[in-house]
Amino acid sequence: MLTLYVFGPNFGLPDPSPFCMKALVLLKMAGLEFETATANLQKAPKGKAPYLADNGSLVADSTFIGFHLESQYGIDFNAGLDEAERGTAWAFEKLCEDHLYWAIVHARWMRDDNFNAGPVKFFDVVPALIRPFVVKMVRTQVRRSLKGQGFGRHSEAEIVALAERAIGGLAGFLGEKPYLMGEQSCGADAIVFATVASLLCDRFDTPLIEAAARHSNLVAYRDRLMAQYFPDLAATT
Ligand SMILES: N[C@@H](CCC(=O)N[C@@H](CS)C(=O)NCC(=O)O)C(=O)O
């Protein structure tokens, strides 16, 4: 049995982590039977979620989980795409993971109102006495990560300006196609869907929602893939 370690549904999303959502969608695309369990970051091979347990071994990182499914189960998430299309899909995938993801992290973790509306709840499991210190420490780590990546050096308006470009690029490329690369879904749809759903998440007060919502094709894409992969949640989004 395959077990995918994730955080679990939250914020009206299948998972607060776009990478966990991506891995969930990849497993569903693969048509493999799997179960989910709550991630323990102390036991995660790379200290992050998601990770996958398969036959006694652990595979860390959503992209390597995808590679693992391809190599071990004979799946090609990009079947039907030529080399140029595979390159384009990969570029959009990494635009979501290495660029837009950080705009989402910034909106959720750096603004007090949003932090208190969402991420602070992750710490409910920490004993009350030490909770404020742990919250402060982890938030400091996130702030440092944002600085290291670069987004943490920009103002909120600058981050939104960068995100708007990326979102516009995604929307323009998607056009009226049902999936990123055409009539068939491909591996990149897993993270593009997860990113668009995260941007549109109305639990948080952020201009990113408006930036994504002004593209009706992105909203329709989120709704379509939510209904396809997470029908239980589709009714509530
Ligand atoms: N490259 C990784 C990124 C995974 C990732 O950043 N996971 C975050 C949640 S979105 C995490 O587990 N963070 C916990 C931490 O850094 O302590 C992947 O694709 O799986």
The ligand as an SDF file (V2000), in Angstrom:
LIG
                    3D

 20 19  0  0  0  0  0  0  0  0999 V2000
   10.1910   20.8650   -2.9560 N   0  0  0  0  0  0  0  0  0  0  0  0
    9.2920   20.3210   -1.9660 C   0  0  0  0  0  0  0  0  0  0  0  0
    8.6790   21.4600   -1.1530 C   0  0  0  0  0  0  0  0  0  0  0  0
    7.8280   20.9400    0.0000 C   0  0  0  0  0  0  0  0  0  0  0  0
    7.5430   22.0640    1.0060 C   0  0  0  0  0  0  0  0  0  0  0  0
    8.0670   23.1800    0.9290 O   0  0  0  0  0  0  0  0  0  0  0  0
    6.7190   21.7220    1.9900 N   0  0  0  0  0  0  0  0  0  0  0  0
    6.4150   22.6680    3.0400 C   0  0  0  0  0  0  0  0  0  0  0  0
    4.9110   22.9010    3.1320 C   0  0  0  0  0  0  0  0  0  0  0  0
    4.3130   23.7650    1.7260 S   0  0  0  0  0  0  0  0  0  0  0  0
    6.8760   22.0990    4.3730 C   0  0  0  0  0  0  0  0  0  0  0  0
    6.7590   20.9230    4.6260 O   0  0  0  0  0  0  0  0  0  0  0  0
    7.3880   22.9560    5.2270 N   0  0  0  0  0  0  0  0  0  0  0  0
    7.7750   22.5910    6.5490 C   0  0  0  0  0  0  0  0  0  0  0  0
    9.0720   23.1750    6.9390 C   0  0  0  0  0  0  0  0  0  0  0  0
    9.7800   23.7400    6.0980 O   0  0  0  0  0  0  0  0  0  0  0  0
    9.4000   23.0330    8.1380 O   0  0  0  0  0  0  0  0  0  0  0  0
    8.2360   19.4680   -2.6560 C   0  0  0  0  0  0  0  0  0  0  0  0
    8.0310   19.6540   -3.8690 O   0  0  0  0  0  0  0  0  0  0  0  0
    7.6570   18.5820   -2.0050 O   0  0  0  0  0  0  0  0  0  0  0  0
  1  2  1  0
  2  3  1  0
  2 18  1  0
  3  4  1  0
  4  5  1  0
  5  6  2  0
  5  7  1  0
  7  8  1  0
  8  9  1  0
  8 11  1  0
  9 10  1  0
 11 12  2  0
 11 13  1  0
 13 14  1  0
 14 15  1  0
 15 16  2  0
 15 17  1  0
 18 19  2  0
 18 20  1  0
M  END
$$$$
